[in-house]
């Protein structure tokens, strides 16, 4: 005599599964925990996928090569750079066209503060450290590309640039307040 099949109990959360089941062919993603926008209780988290394809800082964090404080310090540097950058602007088609030159937009207080923080970063990291951080965080270059740009193509130089980048990210984390400058000494252990 055949056995009766057991039915699984109804679970309403399984009905509305919001996870993506398909990814593009060449997707590079990492799992991250974020606040649930549809949560009933504040503080609930869900697992989401973040693209790390063109994000070297995200890739380093996803592969556990840098910690959270270094990641947040790098993101703060990127945010300051975006605020301070005053490059070419897109044409606003909604504004009425007027002959003659356009007045420049005034520098806002947030841009001024970002520029001051970037000047302090340049002073703290030095010329080489600032250039390395800029190439990785702003230009999105890899260690191989940085080495080729300088004519240094060996693995030893790539390791050096990676180690130097982690040192610069440590310094950024301290400067932006995501880490403390000096570790707390533990009794009995040498410093």
C-alpha positions in Angstrom: 0.0 0.0 0.0 1.5 3.4 -1.0 2.3 5.9 1.7 0.3 9.1 2.0 2.3 12.2 1.1 2.8 14.7 3.8 2.0 18.3 3.0 4.3 21.1 4.1 2.6 23.7 6.2 1.7 27.0 4.5 4.3 29.7 5.1 3.3 33.1 3.8 6.9 34.4 3.5 7.7 31.8 0.9 4.9 33.0 -1.3 6.4 36.3 -2.0 10.0 35.5 -2.7 11.6 38.7 -4.0 15.0 37.2 -4.8 16.2 37.4 -8.3 16.6 34.0 -9.9 18.5 35.0 -13.1 21.6 37.1 -13.6 23.2 38.5 -16.7 25.8 36.4 -18.4 28.9 38.2 -17.1 27.5 39.4 -13.8 29.9 39.7 -10.8 27.9 40.1 -7.6 28.3 39.9 -3.9 25.8 39.2 -1.2 25.1 42.0 1.3 22.7 42.5 4.1 20.5 45.6 3.8 17.5 47.0 5.6 14.3 45.4 4.3 12.2 48.2 2.7 9.0 46.1 3.0 9.6 45.1 6.7 6.9 45.4 9.3 9.4 45.7 12.1 12.2 48.3 12.0 15.7 46.8 11.7 14.8 43.7 9.7 17.4 42.7 7.2 17.3 40.9 3.8 20.1 39.6 1.7 20.6 41.5 -1.6 23.0 41.2 -4.5 25.4 44.1 -5.2 27.2 44.4 -8.4 31.0 44.5 -8.0 31.9 44.4 -11.7 33.1 48.0 -12.0 33.6 48.6 -8.3 37.2 47.8 -7.1 36.4 48.8 -3.5 33.3 46.6 -3.4 35.3 43.7 -4.9 38.0 44.1 -2.2 35.3 44.2 0.5 33.4 41.2 -0.9 36.5 39.1 -1.1 37.4 40.1 2.5 40.6 41.8 1.5 39.6 44.9 3.4 37.4 45.4 6.5 34.3 47.4 7.0 36.1 50.5 8.3 38.4 50.6 5.3 35.4 50.1 3.0 33.5 53.0 4.6 36.6 55.2 4.6 37.0 54.6 0.8 33.3 55.3 0.2 33.6 58.6 2.2 36.6 59.5 0.0 34.6 58.8 -3.2 31.6 60.8 -1.8 33.9 63.8 -1.1 35.4 63.5 -4.5 32.0 63.5 -6.2 30.9 66.6 -4.2 34.1 68.5 -4.9 34.2 67.7 -8.6 33.0 70.6 -10.7 33.5 69.2 -14.2 31.4 69.7 -17.3 27.6 69.7 -16.7 24.9 68.2 -18.9 22.8 70.7 -20.9 19.5 71.4 -19.1 16.9 71.4 -21.8 14.2 72.6 -19.5 15.8 76.0 -19.0 15.0 78.8 -21.4 17.8 79.5 -23.9 19.5 82.9 -23.5 22.3 84.3 -25.7 25.5 85.0 -23.9 27.6 83.2 -21.3 26.1 81.3 -18.4 26.9 82.3 -14.9 28.9 79.7 -13.0 27.1 78.0 -10.1 28.4 79.2 -6.8 30.4 76.7 -4.7 28.2 75.3 -2.0 29.2 74.8 1.6 29.2 71.0 1.2 31.6 71.3 -1.7 33.9 73.6 0.3 33.9 71.1 3.2 34.6 68.2 0.8 37.5 70.1 -0.7 39.0 70.8 2.7 38.7 67.2 3.7 40.4 66.1 0.4 43.2 68.6 1.0 43.7 67.0 4.4 43.7 63.5 2.8 46.3 64.6 0.3 48.5 66.0 3.2 48.1 62.8 5.3 48.6 60.2 2.5 51.3 62.1 0.5 51.5 62.3 -3.2 52.0 58.6 -3.9 49.3 57.5 -1.6 46.8 60.1 -2.9 47.6 59.0 -6.5 47.2 55.3 -5.7 43.8 55.9 -3.9 42.6 58.1 -6.8 43.6 55.5 -9.4 41.7 52.7 -7.6 38.7 54.5 -6.1 38.0 57.2 -8.7 39.4 55.7 -12.0 38.6 52.1 -11.1 42.0 50.7 -12.0 43.3 47.3 -10.9 46.7 46.6 -9.4 47.9 45.2 -12.7 46.9 48.4 -14.5 48.5 50.6 -11.9 51.8 48.6 -12.2 51.7 48.8 -16.0 51.1 52.5 -15.9 54.3 52.9 -13.9 56.2 50.3 -15.9 56.3 47.9 -13.0 54.8 44.6 -14.1 56.0 41.9 -11.6 53.9 40.3 -9.0 56.0 41.8 -6.2 55.0 45.3 -7.3 51.3 44.3 -7.5 51.6 43.0 -4.0 53.3 46.2 -2.9 50.5 48.4 -4.4 47.8 46.3 -2.8 49.6 46.5 0.6 50.1 50.3 0.2 46.4 50.7 -0.8 45.3 48.9 2.4 47.6 51.2 4.4 46.0 54.3 2.7 42.5 52.9 3.4 43.4 52.4 7.0 44.4 56.0 7.2 41.2 57.1 5.4 39.2 55.1 7.9 40.9 57.0 10.8 40.5 60.4 9.1 36.8 60.0 8.4 36.2 58.6 11.9 35.4 54.9 11.1 38.3 53.6 13.1 40.4 54.7 16.0 44.0 56.0 15.5 45.6 53.8 18.2 44.5 50.4 19.2 43.7 49.9 22.9 46.7 48.2 24.5 46.0 44.9 26.3 48.0 44.2 29.5 50.6 41.5 29.2 50.9 41.7 25.4 53.7 43.7 23.7 52.7 46.6 21.7 
